[in-house]
Amino acid sequence: MPSDIGEPIKIFEDPTPDGLICGRFFTGLQRLTQVTDLTDEEGYDLTEGLMALGRKLAMVWSHYQDYVREQDAAIKRLQSKPGEVNREVPHKLLEHADGFFVDMKSCLDYLVKVPRPILGPKRWNLVTFRDKGRAVAKAIRASVPKQHEDIADDIAKAIEQCVPIWLEPAIKLRDRINHCKEGGLDFRNFLVTVRVQDGKVVAEVPMANPKQTLRDYLHIVWTNLFVFCEKLVGMFLSLRLVNPDVITFSYEERPLSDVNSPWALVARLPMKG
């Protein structure tokens, strides 16, 4: 008899180098749950939330890669043309930059849903990353039980420290591109120029600011976003440790070239009497 089961369905394909999302992010955080008191239902809901967040991270990465490929292709096309100066506005660059920032913001919205099975729906009902993270930090301090207010304060500070450094600038740029705020972003900002200067070929590419190319800026935002997500989820999970007086989580900063999780389980030092 023919089977109606069919082939297994692949629910997620990790496009990142060495499976960064599946290995470092998803598997690394899932290991932390093994020393928490999450119920089976809470664990299932958390896994679903992490999978959704992982897919969004993959989308952000893919938009960055598409941007890189399109910029490189534009430079190659212009180099092959005769003349000392050649220009082009590759419209795909705007499309990929737009997609990058839209999914970056969407990723942050997915992130704020992850704590719900950890804290419970009555304590945590945020659905968007409002006010560039400030509203999230405020909600954390108000929602976490009093016995964990030190962890809540650490989580809130982790968000607040990121706001001026990269969160607010990145979200503002997203609003300019996607919502035409502050005058929007002219498509001519994505001009690519290749010129021969002093016998050398020089490429001029879209800039995020006078000292930084948009390509480099996208990579920095991607890196910050990934670290931000893995760090916050781990900090939230520490609220549900089975033996918080005996063990704790430790986060060690690592470059994204390292696919090993920066989270580790460590024993608390005994208090000196």
Buried (B, 14 or more C-beta within 10 A) or exposed (E): EEEEEEEEEEEEEBEBEEBBBBBBBBBBBBEBBEBBEBEEEBBEBBBEBBBBBBBBBBBBBBBBBBBBEBBEEBBEBBEEEEEEEBEBBBEBBBBBBBBBBBBBBBBBBBBBBBBBBBBEEEBBEBEBBBEBBBBBBBBBEEBBEEEBEEBBBEBBEBBBEBBEEBBBBBBBBBBBBBEEEEEEBEEEBBBBBBBEEEEEEEBBBBBBEEEEBBBEBBBEBBEBBBBBBBBBBBBBBBBBBEEBEEBBBEBEEEEBEEBEBBBBEEEEEEEEE
